[in-house]
Amino acid sequence: MHRRRSIQLKDYDYSQAGAYFVTLCALDRKCIFGSIIRGVMHLNPPGTIVQDCWNDLQHHFPDLEFEVFVVMPNHFHGIIVVKTDTVGAIPQRGPSDMNRPYSQITNWNDVECCYPKSSASSK
């Protein structure tokens, strides 16, 4: 698989205050968030979850501002504003995952995000 060259600055501290443009891609760039019909993005249930989680992030990370974002069929873009230099770099995880590094989490369905497990499965 072709890997893009990182555009991150080698010695830059990305936890410092500033605005950051982020892009997250679906695994294997599969179109799992919806489709574009006549130039308009139509979110499917997973795409709606991405949108709802983005909108809910402000409740979990008060030192960040979550600006404009767009969900596309296989990725999404957003702008995150870090308001202070004291922001932690570790996203919130559920109690069962607090002692495991992210690389060891194999079942992401069990990781609590912005939805309790019962509502995530019903969306």
C-alpha positions as CSV (number, residue, x, y, z in Angstrom):
1,M,0.0,0.0,0.0
2,H,1.3,3.5,-0.9
3,R,2.0,5.5,2.2
4,R,1.9,9.3,2.0
5,R,4.9,11.2,3.2
6,S,4.3,12.9,6.5
7,I,4.0,16.6,6.4
8,Q,4.4,17.0,10.1
9,L,7.2,19.3,11.2
10,K,9.9,17.1,13.0
11,D,10.6,19.4,15.9
12,Y,7.2,21.0,16.3
13,D,5.2,20.5,19.5
14,Y,1.7,19.8,18.3
15,S,0.3,20.1,21.8
16,Q,0.9,23.9,21.9
17,A,-1.8,26.4,21.2
18,G,-2.9,26.9,17.6
19,A,-5.3,25.7,14.9
20,Y,-4.7,22.3,13.4
21,F,-6.3,20.8,10.2
22,V,-6.9,17.1,10.7
23,T,-7.9,14.4,8.3
24,L,-8.9,10.9,9.3
25,C,-9.4,8.2,6.7
26,A,-11.5,5.0,6.9
27,L,-9.6,1.7,6.9
28,D,-8.4,0.9,3.3
29,R,-10.2,4.1,2.3
30,K,-13.5,2.3,2.0
31,C,-16.5,4.5,1.5
32,I,-18.2,3.7,4.8
33,F,-19.6,7.1,5.8
34,G,-22.1,7.7,3.0
35,S,-22.1,8.7,-0.7
36,I,-22.1,11.8,-2.9
37,I,-25.3,12.1,-5.0
38,R,-25.5,15.0,-7.5
39,G,-22.7,16.8,-5.7
40,V,-24.3,16.5,-2.2
41,M,-22.9,14.3,0.6
42,H,-25.5,12.0,2.1
43,L,-24.4,10.5,5.4
44,N,-25.3,6.9,6.2
45,P,-25.5,5.7,9.9
46,P,-21.7,5.4,10.4
47,G,-21.3,8.9,8.8
48,T,-23.9,10.3,11.2
49,I,-22.0,8.8,14.1
50,V,-18.8,10.6,12.9
51,Q,-20.7,13.9,12.7
52,D,-22.4,13.4,16.1
53,C,-19.1,12.4,17.7
54,W,-17.3,15.5,16.3
55,N,-20.1,17.7,17.6
56,D,-19.8,16.0,21.1
57,L,-16.0,16.4,21.4
58,Q,-16.3,19.8,22.9
59,H,-18.0,18.2,26.0
60,H,-15.0,15.9,26.5
61,F,-12.1,18.4,25.7
62,P,-12.9,21.8,27.1
63,D,-9.5,23.2,26.2
64,L,-10.1,22.6,22.5
65,E,-12.4,24.2,20.0
66,F,-13.8,22.1,17.2
67,E,-14.4,24.3,14.2
68,V,-15.7,23.5,10.8
69,F,-15.6,19.9,9.5
70,V,-16.8,17.9,6.6
71,V,-17.6,14.2,6.4
72,M,-16.8,12.6,3.0
73,P,-17.5,9.0,1.8
74,N,-14.1,7.6,3.0
75,H,-12.6,10.3,5.3
76,F,-13.3,13.5,7.1
77,H,-11.6,16.8,7.6
78,G,-11.8,19.2,10.6
79,I,-10.1,22.1,12.3
80,I,-9.2,21.7,15.9
81,V,-8.1,24.8,17.9
82,V,-5.9,24.2,20.9
83,K,-6.6,27.1,23.2
84,T,-3.8,26.5,25.8
85,D,-0.4,24.9,25.9
86,T,-1.5,22.5,28.7
87,V,-3.6,20.2,26.6
88,G,-3.1,16.5,27.2
89,A,-2.5,14.4,24.1
90,I,-4.5,11.4,25.2
91,P,-8.1,11.1,24.2
92,Q,-10.7,9.9,26.7
93,R,-11.2,6.2,26.8
94,G,-13.6,4.0,28.7
95,P,-12.7,2.6,32.1
96,S,-11.9,-0.9,30.7
97,D,-9.2,0.6,28.5
98,M,-7.4,2.9,30.9
99,N,-4.5,0.5,31.5
100,R,-4.0,-0.5,27.9
101,P,-2.1,1.4,25.2
102,Y,-4.0,2.2,22.1
103,S,-1.9,-0.2,20.1
104,Q,-3.2,-3.1,22.2
105,I,-6.9,-2.3,21.8
106,T,-8.2,-4.8,19.2
107,N,-12.0,-4.4,19.6
108,W,-12.8,-0.8,19.1
109,N,-16.5,-1.6,19.5
110,D,-15.8,-1.9,23.3
111,V,-14.1,1.5,23.5
112,E,-16.5,4.2,24.9
113,C,-16.6,7.3,22.8
114,C,-19.4,9.8,22.8
115,Y,-22.1,7.1,22.8
116,P,-22.9,4.4,25.4
117,K,-22.6,0.9,23.8
118,S,-26.3,0.4,23.7
119,S,-27.0,3.6,21.5
120,A,-24.0,3.1,19.3
121,S,-25.3,-0.3,18.1
122,S,-28.8,1.1,17.5
123,K,-27.7,3.9,15.2
